[in-house]
């Protein structure tokens, strides 16, 4: 049952991203990308192969529908690769957590910071590859920050919707 729920959650996120959120572009600056939340919320003990393969598949699907030429795939795989490290950083000092713990057991503040960090890194990599240059670092950082916060709002709404169900 949990697998079926996860598949429907992934399909809902992809549908929301591809058909609704990809049509949002505020000031040419903000575009919410919430599909990455599925990767961030995978259990930390998921195998590396499973996580990276799923990230590749999700990124490739978004790229096909958005015409991204692999930028979403690269950013998704990058985040999937860094996910265990980011999780360990925010898990530090939480002795009561076992290796099988998940994001929900981090506590509210650490969970929010974990998601924000993952979203920011994803957006930074995505926009860096899109621009293919780091010569305008400040605008790149600002775009990444604002888009991450905007995406974070949608991720919270999605999580609240799932929590109520």
MARVEXMI-320982 format. One record per residue: x, y, z of N, C-alpha, C in turn. Coordinates in steps of 0.001 Angstrom, whole numbers, plus 524288, in hexadecimal, padded with zeros to 5 digits. Example, Ala and Ser with C-alpha at 12.3 -4.5 7.8 and 13.67 -1.06 7.14 Angstrom:
2
833867E9C681E788300C7EE6C81E78833907F31C81E78832327F73681BA8835667FBDC81BE4832648001E81EBE
% end
This chain:
165
8032E7FB588000080000800008000080358804E680000807BB804C8802D880B30809408031780DA380A587FDC180EE58063A7FAD98111E806E37F59C80D288096D7F1F78085B807C37F2418044080A077EEEB8036980FBF7F04F80376810EE7F551802E2816607F70F80774819B07F51B80C2A817887F53D810BE81A5D7F3538107081B507ED7380EAB817747EA9080E2D8180A7E4E880A2981C397E395805BC81C247E64D801C5820367E561803C3825947E6F8806C2825D87EB268091D82AD07ECCA80CDE82CE37E8B981013829677E689813B882AFA7E26C810D282CD27DD9280CDC829DF7DBFD809D082B677D76A8070E8309F7D84280515831787DD0480289836727DE348067083AF67DDEE80B1D83A247E01680F2183E327DFD3810BE83F5A7DA378118883B417D7298131283C077D1B180EBF83EB77CE98809E283D277CF6F8058183FA97CCC68053C8456F7CE3D805A4846827D3408058384BE37D524809FB84F157D2CC80EA384CC97D2B28132E84F8A7D09A812A4850867CABC8115F84C7E7C7CF8116C84CD37C21780CED850097BFF98084B84F1D7C1EE803C08518A7BF83801E38568F7C21880399857887C6E0801C785C447C9878065285FF27CAC380A2585E1E7CDC480E3F861997CF9F812168634B7CB65812D0860197C7618164B861C27C32781417866617C02680F17867757C0D880CB586BF47BE4580D40870EF7C17F80F19870767C65B8101E8750A7C99681596877057C8778162187BF07C75681B3787E6D7C6EB81A608841A7C86681BC1885507CD2C81AD888A837CF3281FA488DE87CE4481EEE892127CB4B82317895CE7CA02827B78933C7C748826F888ECA7C4EA82B4888C107C26B82F5988A447C65982DE588A4B7CB48831AC889767CF6C83051884DB7D2F582B548841E7D3DD82993880107D774826A187BCA7D4948284C877167D562825828729D7D34C825BC86E547D7698214C86CC77D97D82163868CB7DDA18227D863577DB6C8262E860B67DDC28276785B4A7DC66826AB858017E14E8225C8553A7E193821488522F7E64E8223084C537E5978234684AA87E0D6824148450F7DFEF828A3842FA7E31B82C4E846617E472830E7844B77E75F82F7D843077ECEC82AEB844C17EECC82939843477F412828AF83D627F4988271683ACD7F06982681835207F0B282BC08328E7F1F182FE78347C7EF8D8351B8324C7F07E836E5833957F609835EC8385A7F7B98378F839EC7FCF3834BF836D68013882FE5835458003482CDF832858042B82D4A82C94803CB8309582A9F8005683190824FA80049834348236F8055E8332981EBF80748835C081D1480C2983BAE81D3080B9083E7081F0D80F9A8442981F7380F4D846E081A3E80E628446B815F780FDB846DC810DB80F25845CB80E72809CA8434F81162806528427980F6C800FE847C380E8C7FE748481A80A947FB2A84D1E809777F8AF84EB280DEE7F518853BD80E9C7F48D855D5812CB7F14785424812067EBA18544980D387E9C7852B580C1B7E46884CF880D8E7E384849A480C1D7E7298440C80D4D7E6C884329813337E6B9845A6815F37EA4F844F681B9C7EAB8846ED81E667E5D384B9981D007E41084DCA81F857DF6984AA281E367DA7F848E9819557DA0D845BE817C57D5848408B81A9D7D56983E1781B017D9E68391C81DBC7DA42839C6823917D91883DFC825DE7DB1183F1182B617D9FA83FF282C3F7D427842C4828A17D1B4843AF829057CC1883E84828B87C91583B46825007CA848363D824507C7E5832B4829157C8988325282B107CD5882F0E82FA17CE61831138345E7CB5F836248354D7CBA58386F839B17C8CD837B5839367C2E9838498347F7C0E68379D833AC7BB47831F2834A47B99882E43833097BCCB828BD833F47BB82827A0839CC7BB5A8298783CAB7BF3C828B1842567BF4C82B6C844DA7BA9C830218430E7B95A832F68452D7B4D68300B844437AFB882DCC83FB27AF1382AF183E837AA4582662842417A98D8238C843307ADCA81EF78468E7AD5B8204D84C5D7AD4E824C284DBF7AF738263F8533F7AFA982A27854AC7AB6582C77850D87A8F083074851F17A4FE8356E853E17A782836E98516E7ABCB83B478534E7AEEA8409E851597AD558410884DF17A98B8460E84BF77A79A849788498F7ABDB84714847507AFC9849FD844817B3C184B4F8479B7B8A5849C484C937B8F684B2F84FA87BD908486084DB67C2798438384C397C1F78409F84A357C67B842B5844E37C81484433841C87C4418467383CA67C56884B8383D427C86F84EE5840B17C69D853EF841837C93A8532F843A17CEC384FC5847757CF5B84EDF849C27D48B84C5C845CC7D83C848C7842A07D6478463983EAC7D98884A0B83A7B7DB4A84D54838AE7D7C88512F834B77D9318552D836F47DD088569683BDD7DC4D85A3683E6C7DFEB857F283E8F7E5718530A8400C7E5E285086840447EB0684FF683ACA7ED5784EA9836FF7EA1F84E3C8319F7EC068538582FB97EE11857B08316C7EB8385CF282FF57ED2F85E5A832847F26685CDB837787F31085E1C83A547F7DC85A46839697FC53855D08371E7FB29851A58366C7FF0185382833DA804148568082F95803ED8583E82D3B808E185BB0830E880C1C85F01833E780983862588379A80C4A85F1D83BF180ECD85B7A83E2480BDF8581F8424780DF7854FE8403381297852FA83B758121684FF0839298165D853528387281B34858188368881A8985B97835C081F0785CE783AE2821B385D8D83F1281EA385EBF84431820F085A58845F382486855848455B822B98511A84724825DE84F838433882A0F8518183E8F829B68507683A9A82DAA8545E83AED8321B858A783DB18315E85CD783E098353785ABA83FB883A8785C7983D0583E8385AE083E4F843CE855BE83BE2845758531D8392F841FE84E22836AE8434C84F3F830ED84487850EB82FD68493E8528782A8F84AB384E1B8269E84A8B849528287084B73844FC824BD84BB784361822B48465984586824F38422C8441B8232D83CF18478881EA783B408452781ADD838F38481A81679836E48493A817788311B84C498142382EDE84D7F814A58294D848A081401825EC844A781190827FC83FEC810B9824EC83BFC8152D8258583D90819598281883A0481DB9828EA838E48207F823B9834C7823AE823CD8338B826A081F1B8331F82C6582072831D282F8781C95831B28352E81D2082DE9836E182164829978341F82200825A383595825DB827C18355B82B6E82BA48322682C5B82DC283188831968320D83574832D583364838DA82F298376E83CBF830278357E8411C833B683081841E1833EC82E588465E836A382D0C84A8A8329C829C084E1F83413827CA851FD8306882C1B8556A82E1B82F4E857C88316E8334A85B6682F7E8373B858A782BFC839378543482DBA83D238516982A9E83ACE84F5B82583835E484DB0825A78334D84BF0820DC832C88506981CF883120854EB81EE8830988597B81B75835DD85B1281928839E185B1081C5B83F1685C8981A6F841308587E8168E8401C8538881790841B184F5E813F483F2E8502580E9783A1C8512880E8983756851EC8098F83933856E4806DF839C685B1C809CB83BA4860078077B8411B85F73805298448985CBC807ED849DA85BE6805F4849C1858A8800FB846BF85472800FB84650851397FC4E84416854327F7B083FFF8573E7F8A483DA785A567F4728417485E727F2698443E861147F5F5847EF865147F43B84C4D862B07F0EE84E8A85E677F2B8852BD85BE67EFB2850BD85A0F7EA6384C08857E07EA4D849C78562B7E55B8491E85AC87E1A4846D185F017E392845EA863947E04D84B138660A7DE8284EEF866327E202853FB868747E09985686865577DC2A85686860367DCA9858C285CE97D88B8559A85D737D3858507585D547D3F284D0985DC97CF6684E0C862DC7CC7184E0F8673F7CF3384EC786C4A7CCA28546586D0D7CAC48582D86AB67CD7785D9C86AFE7CBB685E4E868247C68385BFE8638A7C62085C618608F7C140859558634A7BCEC854C7865727BE50851988684A7BA818549486CE87B8328573886FD97BB9A85A2A874727B9D685F7E872FB7B7BA8618086E8D7B9538668486C767B7B786AFA8703F7B8DA86A5A8734E7BCFE86E6F876F27BE8F86D888788C7C435871C4879E87C6C28717187BE57CC0C8733D881907CC45873598842E7C7C48756F8897E7C79D871F888D667CA7A86CFA88C977CAAE8696788FE77CDAA8678D88CE67D26F86B1088C3F7D61E869F5888E57DAA0865A188B1D7DE1F865A28902B7DF0D861A68926A7E27985C22891C17E04985B21893027DB4D855DD891FE7D9378546988C347D94985841888D27D8708574C883327D8A4855BA881877DE2585886883827E21385734882437E77F851DC884677E8F9850AB889247E74284B9988B777E88284724888727E5E9847E18870D7E0F6843D7884077DE438431487EBC7E0E58476287C4A7E267847148773E7E51384450877C77EA528459E87BD17ED3B8433A87C9E7F25683D6387DAE7F1DD83BEC881537EE7C83666882B17EDEE8333087E1C7EBCD8354987B647E80883272876E77E5E183210872837E9E583613871E07ED0B835F286DE87F128831C286F277F52D8317F874127F6C882D7C8759E7FA8F82808875167F83F827898766C7F34782287875E57F09B82107870227F02F824BD86CD97EEB0823C7867357EE608228B864F67F3BA82544866F27F7BD82477865277FD0F81ECC866047FEC281C8F86A557FD208171386B727FE538138F8673F7FC068148F865C87F72781164861C07F4A18125E85C627F70A8172F85B497F89A8185F8564F7FB2E81576855F78005F8155E85A3D8034C8127285A458083680CA4859638074980A8385BF180357804FC85B2880213803EF8557C80090807708533C7FD74806E384DBE7FBED8072C84A26800B280AD784B488044580B5D84816808FA80687848A380C7C8048184D5180CF07FFC884E1A810117FB2C84B3080DB27FACD84B468089A7F6A18486C805EF7F7258428F806F07FBDD8408D806AE7FCB483B00807C07FBD6839AE80D7A7FD3E83D49810E67FC9383C58816837F6CD83BE2817E97F39F83F108156F7EE0783F038168B7EB7283A00814927EDB88377C810B77EB89832B680E897ED3482E5E811F6
% end
